[in-house]
Amino acid sequence: MMKEGTANFVDILLAILLPPLGVFLKYGCHVEFWICLLLTILGYLPGVIYAIYAITK
């Protein structure tokens, strides 16, 4: 069983390819998803960085 703070390869890959989707699959439609969506709209790289941070924290 994985700890809550760990992420597997698929989670990280989704965070890189489609950042809001990766965050949505982990948190649902909560504030983390909306932050990631906004950052991705403003710039792809900030969205990726936040998604990886949110998934691995």
PDB file as gemmi writes it, atoms N, CA and C in Angstrom:
CRYST1    1.000    1.000    1.000  90.00  90.00  90.00 P 1                      
ATOM      1  N   MET A   1       0.837  -1.178   0.000  1.00  0.00           N  
ATOM      2  CA  MET A   1       0.000   0.000   0.000  1.00  0.00           C  
ATOM      3  C   MET A   1       0.886   1.247   0.000  1.00  0.00           C  
ATOM      4  N   MET A   2       0.533   2.219  -0.848  1.00  0.00           N  
ATOM      5  CA  MET A   2       1.330   3.431  -0.959  1.00  0.00           C  
ATOM      6  C   MET A   2       0.924   4.440   0.113  1.00  0.00           C  
ATOM      7  N   LYS A   3       1.896   5.241   0.499  1.00  0.00           N  
ATOM      8  CA  LYS A   3       1.606   6.328   1.428  1.00  0.00           C  
ATOM      9  C   LYS A   3       0.841   7.415   0.693  1.00  0.00           C  
ATOM     10  N   GLU A   4       0.224   8.304   1.442  1.00  0.00           N  
ATOM     11  CA  GLU A   4      -0.560   9.376   0.835  1.00  0.00           C  
ATOM     12  C   GLU A   4       0.305  10.347   0.038  1.00  0.00           C  
ATOM     13  N   GLY A   5       1.536  10.567   0.452  1.00  0.00           N  
ATOM     14  CA  GLY A   5       2.413  11.532  -0.202  1.00  0.00           C  
ATOM     15  C   GLY A   5       3.167  11.003  -1.401  1.00  0.00           C  
ATOM     16  N   THR A   6       2.977   9.734  -1.720  1.00  0.00           N  
ATOM     17  CA  THR A   6       3.719   9.172  -2.845  1.00  0.00           C  
ATOM     18  C   THR A   6       2.889   9.228  -4.117  1.00  0.00           C  
ATOM     19  N   ALA A   7       3.598   9.277  -5.234  1.00  0.00           N  
ATOM     20  CA  ALA A   7       2.931   9.296  -6.535  1.00  0.00           C  
ATOM     21  C   ALA A   7       3.598   8.245  -7.414  1.00  0.00           C  
ATOM     22  N   ASN A   8       2.816   7.599  -8.257  1.00  0.00           N  
ATOM     23  CA  ASN A   8       3.406   6.618  -9.144  1.00  0.00           C  
ATOM     24  C   ASN A   8       3.734   7.254 -10.497  1.00  0.00           C  
ATOM     25  N   PHE A   9       4.297   6.471 -11.371  1.00  0.00           N  
ATOM     26  CA  PHE A   9       4.757   6.958 -12.666  1.00  0.00           C  
ATOM     27  C   PHE A   9       3.616   7.536 -13.491  1.00  0.00           C  
ATOM     28  N   VAL A  10       2.463   6.913 -13.470  1.00  0.00           N  
ATOM     29  CA  VAL A  10       1.323   7.378 -14.268  1.00  0.00           C  
ATOM     30  C   VAL A  10       0.847   8.741 -13.782  1.00  0.00           C  
ATOM     31  N   ASP A  11       0.826   8.946 -12.470  1.00  0.00           N  
ATOM     32  CA  ASP A  11       0.429  10.251 -11.921  1.00  0.00           C  
ATOM     33  C   ASP A  11       1.365  11.358 -12.402  1.00  0.00           C  
ATOM     34  N   ILE A  12       2.663  11.102 -12.352  1.00  0.00           N  
ATOM     35  CA  ILE A  12       3.644  12.099 -12.783  1.00  0.00           C  
ATOM     36  C   ILE A  12       3.528  12.345 -14.287  1.00  0.00           C  
ATOM     37  N   LEU A  13       3.334  11.289 -15.067  1.00  0.00           N  
ATOM     38  CA  LEU A  13       3.196  11.427 -16.518  1.00  0.00           C  
ATOM     39  C   LEU A  13       1.965  12.264 -16.866  1.00  0.00           C  
ATOM     40  N   LEU A  14       0.849  12.025 -16.207  1.00  0.00           N  
ATOM     41  CA  LEU A  14      -0.349  12.836 -16.429  1.00  0.00           C  
ATOM     42  C   LEU A  14      -0.132  14.287 -16.024  1.00  0.00           C  
ATOM     43  N   ALA A  15       0.616  14.495 -14.958  1.00  0.00           N  
ATOM     44  CA  ALA A  15       0.898  15.861 -14.516  1.00  0.00           C  
ATOM     45  C   ALA A  15       1.734  16.610 -15.553  1.00  0.00           C  
ATOM     46  N   ILE A  16       2.567  15.904 -16.291  1.00  0.00           N  
ATOM     47  CA  ILE A  16       3.389  16.552 -17.309  1.00  0.00           C  
ATOM     48  C   ILE A  16       2.589  16.771 -18.593  1.00  0.00           C  
ATOM     49  N   LEU A  17       1.818  15.781 -19.005  1.00  0.00           N  
ATOM     50  CA  LEU A  17       1.087  15.878 -20.277  1.00  0.00           C  
ATOM     51  C   LEU A  17      -0.153  16.762 -20.170  1.00  0.00           C  
ATOM     52  N   LEU A  18      -0.975  16.524 -19.168  1.00  0.00           N  
ATOM     53  CA  LEU A  18      -2.213  17.285 -18.956  1.00  0.00           C  
ATOM     54  C   LEU A  18      -2.322  17.627 -17.468  1.00  0.00           C  
ATOM     55  N   PRO A  19      -1.681  18.703 -17.059  1.00  0.00           N  
ATOM     56  CA  PRO A  19      -1.601  19.008 -15.621  1.00  0.00           C  
ATOM     57  C   PRO A  19      -2.938  19.042 -14.881  1.00  0.00           C  
ATOM     58  N   PRO A  20      -3.985  19.709 -15.403  1.00  0.00           N  
ATOM     59  CA  PRO A  20      -5.238  19.719 -14.640  1.00  0.00           C  
ATOM     60  C   PRO A  20      -5.858  18.329 -14.477  1.00  0.00           C  
ATOM     61  N   LEU A  21      -5.694  17.477 -15.464  1.00  0.00           N  
ATOM     62  CA  LEU A  21      -6.258  16.126 -15.372  1.00  0.00           C  
ATOM     63  C   LEU A  21      -5.573  15.326 -14.275  1.00  0.00           C  
ATOM     64  N   GLY A  22      -4.260  15.427 -14.193  1.00  0.00           N  
ATOM     65  CA  GLY A  22      -3.538  14.713 -13.139  1.00  0.00           C  
ATOM     66  C   GLY A  22      -3.977  15.147 -11.758  1.00  0.00           C  
ATOM     67  N   VAL A  23      -4.153  16.447 -11.574  1.00  0.00           N  
ATOM     68  CA  VAL A  23      -4.590  16.968 -10.274  1.00  0.00           C  
ATOM     69  C   VAL A  23      -6.050  16.584 -10.016  1.00  0.00           C  
ATOM     70  N   PHE A  24      -6.877  16.627 -11.046  1.00  0.00           N  
ATOM     71  CA  PHE A  24      -8.288  16.269 -10.880  1.00  0.00           C  
ATOM     72  C   PHE A  24      -8.443  14.813 -10.450  1.00  0.00           C  
ATOM     73  N   LEU A  25      -7.656  13.923 -11.020  1.00  0.00           N  
ATOM     74  CA  LEU A  25      -7.760  12.507 -10.658  1.00  0.00           C  
ATOM     75  C   LEU A  25      -7.335  12.251  -9.219  1.00  0.00           C  
ATOM     76  N   LYS A  26      -6.481  13.099  -8.681  1.00  0.00           N  
ATOM     77  CA  LYS A  26      -6.065  12.912  -7.290  1.00  0.00           C  
ATOM     78  C   LYS A  26      -6.986  13.628  -6.305  1.00  0.00           C  
ATOM     79  N   TYR A  27      -7.402  14.866  -6.614  1.00  0.00           N  
ATOM     80  CA  TYR A  27      -8.151  15.681  -5.658  1.00  0.00           C  
ATOM     81  C   TYR A  27      -9.618  15.884  -6.012  1.00  0.00           C  
ATOM     82  N   GLY A  28     -10.016  15.585  -7.236  1.00  0.00           N  
ATOM     83  CA  GLY A  28     -11.375  15.895  -7.655  1.00  0.00           C  
ATOM     84  C   GLY A  28     -11.471  17.369  -8.000  1.00  0.00           C  
ATOM     85  N   CYS A  29     -12.649  17.923  -7.874  1.00  0.00           N  
ATOM     86  CA  CYS A  29     -12.897  19.301  -8.301  1.00  0.00           C  
ATOM     87  C   CYS A  29     -12.743  20.277  -7.135  1.00  0.00           C  
ATOM     88  N   HIS A  30     -11.641  20.139  -6.405  1.00  0.00           N  
ATOM     89  CA  HIS A  30     -11.375  21.022  -5.267  1.00  0.00           C  
ATOM     90  C   HIS A  30     -10.458  22.155  -5.686  1.00  0.00           C  
ATOM     91  N   VAL A  31     -10.022  22.954  -4.743  1.00  0.00           N  
ATOM     92  CA  VAL A  31      -9.255  24.165  -5.032  1.00  0.00           C  
ATOM     93  C   VAL A  31      -7.937  23.852  -5.748  1.00  0.00           C  
ATOM     94  N   GLU A  32      -7.322  22.712  -5.468  1.00  0.00           N  
ATOM     95  CA  GLU A  32      -6.068  22.358  -6.136  1.00  0.00           C  
ATOM     96  C   GLU A  32      -6.262  22.257  -7.645  1.00  0.00           C  
ATOM     97  N   PHE A  33      -7.387  21.681  -8.065  1.00  0.00           N  
ATOM     98  CA  PHE A  33      -7.679  21.562  -9.496  1.00  0.00           C  
ATOM     99  C   PHE A  33      -7.825  22.930 -10.145  1.00  0.00           C  
ATOM    100  N   TRP A  34      -8.543  23.832  -9.497  1.00  0.00           N  
ATOM    101  CA  TRP A  34      -8.786  25.154 -10.085  1.00  0.00           C  
ATOM    102  C   TRP A  34      -7.508  25.977 -10.155  1.00  0.00           C  
ATOM    103  N   ILE A  35      -6.656  25.853  -9.138  1.00  0.00           N  
ATOM    104  CA  ILE A  35      -5.364  26.545  -9.190  1.00  0.00           C  
ATOM    105  C   ILE A  35      -4.540  26.017 -10.358  1.00  0.00           C  
ATOM    106  N   CYS A  36      -4.514  24.708 -10.504  1.00  0.00           N  
ATOM    107  CA  CYS A  36      -3.743  24.100 -11.592  1.00  0.00           C  
ATOM    108  C   CYS A  36      -4.296  24.507 -12.953  1.00  0.00           C  
ATOM    109  N   LEU A  37      -5.603  24.533 -13.090  1.00  0.00           N  
ATOM    110  CA  LEU A  37      -6.222  24.933 -14.352  1.00  0.00           C  
ATOM    111  C   LEU A  37      -5.874  26.376 -14.697  1.00  0.00           C  
ATOM    112  N   LEU A  38      -5.965  27.257 -13.720  1.00  0.00           N  
ATOM    113  CA  LEU A  38      -5.627  28.665 -13.951  1.00  0.00           C  
ATOM    114  C   LEU A  38      -4.158  28.827 -14.331  1.00  0.00           C  
ATOM    115  N   LEU A  39      -3.271  28.147 -13.623  1.00  0.00           N  
ATOM    116  CA  LEU A  39      -1.848  28.239 -13.945  1.00  0.00           C  
ATOM    117  C   LEU A  39      -1.543  27.663 -15.327  1.00  0.00           C  
ATOM    118  N   THR A  40      -2.237  26.608 -15.707  1.00  0.00           N  
ATOM    119  CA  THR A  40      -2.021  26.021 -17.025  1.00  0.00           C  
ATOM    120  C   THR A  40      -2.522  26.945 -18.125  1.00  0.00           C  
ATOM    121  N   ILE A  41      -3.626  27.630 -17.887  1.00  0.00           N  
ATOM    122  CA  ILE A  41      -4.129  28.589 -18.873  1.00  0.00           C  
ATOM    123  C   ILE A  41      -3.161  29.764 -19.015  1.00  0.00           C  
ATOM    124  N   LEU A  42      -2.610  30.234 -17.899  1.00  0.00           N  
ATOM    125  CA  LEU A  42      -1.679  31.356 -17.940  1.00  0.00           C  
ATOM    126  C   LEU A  42      -0.335  30.967 -18.549  1.00  0.00           C  
ATOM    127  N   GLY A  43       0.042  29.724 -18.388  1.00  0.00           N  
ATOM    128  CA  GLY A  43       1.303  29.238 -18.941  1.00  0.00           C  
ATOM    129  C   GLY A  43       1.432  27.763 -18.656  1.00  0.00           C  
ATOM    130  N   TYR A  44       1.821  26.999 -19.652  1.00  0.00           N  
ATOM    131  CA  TYR A  44       1.872  25.544 -19.501  1.00  0.00           C  
ATOM    132  C   TYR A  44       2.852  25.115 -18.408  1.00  0.00           C  
ATOM    133  N   LEU A  45       4.030  25.704 -18.396  1.00  0.00           N  
ATOM    134  CA  LEU A  45       5.066  25.299 -17.441  1.00  0.00           C  
ATOM    135  C   LEU A  45       4.659  25.533 -15.983  1.00  0.00           C  
ATOM    136  N   PRO A  46       4.089  26.684 -15.622  1.00  0.00           N  
ATOM    137  CA  PRO A  46       3.634  26.825 -14.225  1.00  0.00           C  
ATOM    138  C   PRO A  46       2.583  25.776 -13.847  1.00  0.00           C  
ATOM    139  N   GLY A  47       1.723  25.408 -14.780  1.00  0.00           N  
ATOM    140  CA  GLY A  47       0.729  24.371 -14.515  1.00  0.00           C  
ATOM    141  C   GLY A  47       1.369  23.026 -14.247  1.00  0.00           C  
ATOM    142  N   VAL A  48       2.397  22.698 -15.024  1.00  0.00           N  
ATOM    143  CA  VAL A  48       3.107  21.426 -14.839  1.00  0.00           C  
ATOM    144  C   VAL A  48       3.822  21.410 -13.491  1.00  0.00           C  
ATOM    145  N   ILE A  49       4.492  22.496 -13.179  1.00  0.00           N  
ATOM    146  CA  ILE A  49       5.225  22.561 -11.910  1.00  0.00           C  
ATOM    147  C   ILE A  49       4.272  22.414 -10.731  1.00  0.00           C  
ATOM    148  N   TYR A  50       3.151  23.126 -10.779  1.00  0.00           N  
ATOM    149  CA  TYR A  50       2.188  23.028  -9.681  1.00  0.00           C  
ATOM    150  C   TYR A  50       1.572  21.632  -9.612  1.00  0.00           C  
ATOM    151  N   ALA A  51       1.272  21.046 -10.752  1.00  0.00           N  
ATOM    152  CA  ALA A  51       0.654  19.714 -10.764  1.00  0.00           C  
ATOM    153  C   ALA A  51       1.589  18.679 -10.145  1.00  0.00           C  
ATOM    154  N   ILE A  52       2.856  18.735 -10.505  1.00  0.00           N  
ATOM    155  CA  ILE A  52       3.807  17.785  -9.925  1.00  0.00           C  
ATOM    156  C   ILE A  52       3.929  18.021  -8.417  1.00  0.00           C  
ATOM    157  N   TYR A  53       3.973  19.280  -8.016  1.00  0.00           N  
ATOM    158  CA  TYR A  53       4.038  19.599  -6.589  1.00  0.00           C  
ATOM    159  C   TYR A  53       2.785  19.077  -5.867  1.00  0.00           C  
ATOM    160  N   ALA A  54       1.614  19.344  -6.417  1.00  0.00           N  
ATOM    161  CA  ALA A  54       0.362  18.957  -5.760  1.00  0.00           C  
ATOM    162  C   ALA A  54       0.221  17.441  -5.669  1.00  0.00           C  
ATOM    163  N   ILE A  55       0.650  16.745  -6.693  1.00  0.00           N  
ATOM    164  CA  ILE A  55       0.507  15.287  -6.698  1.00  0.00           C  
ATOM    165  C   ILE A  55       1.502  14.622  -5.751  1.00  0.00           C  
ATOM    166  N   THR A  56       2.702  15.171  -5.655  1.00  0.00           N  
ATOM    167  CA  THR A  56       3.720  14.524  -4.823  1.00  0.00           C  
ATOM    168  C   THR A  56       3.733  14.986  -3.377  1.00  0.00           C  
ATOM    169  N   LYS A  57       3.013  16.064  -3.041  1.00  0.00           N  
ATOM    170  CA  LYS A  57       3.057  16.549  -1.646  1.00  0.00           C  
ATOM    171  C   LYS A  57       2.323  15.636  -0.710  1.00  0.00           C  
TER     172      LYS A  57                                                      
END                                                                             
